[in-house]
């Protein structure tokens, strides 16, 4: 498990269906989620049910998490996850392929300390708190 050397807590991105949570420094943030836009031509990204971004074109997406006052590392990770999710959705990839793609992208951006996994029943406690 990827553990923060300063705190001893795990660094993770936990997926459940379309939602994800970021776990770092002994805290968790989420749920982040996505949904199809009203015209079904794009994808919108949500944090706790509030839109924070969208896919603008095949080569661009917009994300602004400033109103939520999240730590910058959480904003960076969530932008990477959102972009990777958008690519995976557009390619109709399986959940396993999405996790594999995200792991590679995180490594490319220097965030290899984050473990990416699917939720387990034991996670329901921290996930339901948000």
N, C-alpha and C positions, 0 to 999 in steps of 0.2 A: 504494500500500500504506500502511496506517496504521502509522506508525512513532512510537515513544515518543521525544519530543524530548530527553529526558534521557539515554537509553541508546543511541538509534539502532537499537534492535531493533524488529521488528514486534509489534503487538498484534493477536492473531487468536483466533478461535474456529474450530477445524478439526473438521469432521464426517467421520466414516467410518461408513457404515451408521447404527446407532443410537448409536454412541459419539461423544463429543466431547472435545477437549483445549482448554485455555486456554493461550495463549502470551502472556506479558507479561514485561517487564523482562529479556529474554534467557533466560527459563526457560519450561518448559511443565509443566502439571499435567494429569493424567488417567491413564487414561481415565475419564471420567464416562459413565454409561450409564443406560438404563432397561429395565425388563422388566415384563410383566404380573404382577399379584399372583397368588397361588395359586388364588384363586376367579375369576380373570379379570374382576373387577369394578373393578379399579383398577390404577394404575401405581406402581411402586416405582423409586426412583432409587438408583444405585450409584456409589461412587467406588472404583476399583480392586477391584471385585467385592464391596464391603461396602456394605450398605444405609445410606443417609444421609437418606432422605426418602421421602415417598409422597403421592399425591393422597388427600386426606381426604374431599372432596366436590366437587361441581361448582364451588364458589366458593372452595375452600381447599386448600392443600397445606402439608405440613410438611417442613422441611429443617433438619438439624443437622450441620454440617461441623466443629464445634469439636474433636471427637476427632482430626481429621487435622492440626490446627495449620497450616492453610493461611493465606496472607495474606488479610486481610479483603476486599481487592478481588477476589481469586479466588473467595471465598465469595459475594460479591454477584453477580458475573458468573454463577457456576454456578447460583445460585438463579433468576436471570432466565432463563437458558437452560432450566433444568428446567421452570419454569412455562410458558415458550413452547412447549417440546416437548410438554408435557401438553395444551395447547390444540390444537396441530397434530395430535397423534395422535387426539384426540377428534373432530376435524373431518376426519380421513382426508386431510390435505393432502399434496401432493407435496413432495419434498425442496426444490424451488425455492421453493415457497410458504412452507415452514418457514423457509428462509434469509431470505426477504423479510420475513416477520413478525418474526423475531428482530432483523433490522437496524433495523426501525422501533421495536421495544420498547427496544433498546439506546440508540437516539437519544433516546427519551422519558425515559430514566433518566440521560442525560448520559454514556453510554459510546460515543459515536459514534467514538471513536478505535479501536474494535475492528472489524476486517474479519472478516466471516463467510464461510467458503468450505468447499467439499468438498475432501477430501484428494486428493492426486495421488500417483502412484507415487514421486515424489521425496521425499514425506513419510515413507515407510516407515521411514527411519532413525530419526527422532526419535520416531515413534509406537511402534515396537517396543521402544524403550529402557524404556518405562514398565511 
